[in-house]
């Protein structure tokens, strides 16, 4: 029993270290982008206003990504401690797709991924935690971009089951 407990503790410690390493790496990317943009602006590297204004959307997107990562970490911690409560409400599924695509737009554009949407306008409302569902979809989008191989395409579509209404 002692050997099994020790092995489990070691495995858990290894998983925790891998989690910390992954989180640190993921946090470093938006922080580096924001830092570089701010340094360029502060040092006057951008000589024209139009050039400087290019940085605003990038900084905003990277801050959104950073906030999302921090929220993921906090959600993970709350879920592990069983103190997270979901806030379910009715909404159109197309809204969550639009929100997830908006928050990952810079990643998608940088990777050169083409996104197609074929969602019916009259989809039934769903009852779910919007933020949690959006986060799940963002994770799927991020994984598709990172690990999608040579295919630079993703599609969001409603596929109607045979014999059923939307």
GIQUI-V346724 format. One record per pair of residues at least 6 apart in sequence whose C-alpha atoms are under 6 Angstrom apart, sorted by the first residue. I is the first residue (numbers start at 0). GAP is how many residues later the second one is. If there is no record, write none. Layout:
I:GAP
I:GAP
//
This chain:
29:32
33:25
45:6
77:6
85:43
86:42
87:39
87:40
87:41
88:38
88:39
89:35
89:36
89:37
90:34
90:35
91:33
95:38
99:34
99:38
112:39
112:40
113:39
114:38
114:39
114:40
115:39
116:38
116:39
116:40
117:38
117:39
118:38
118:39
122:43
159:6
//
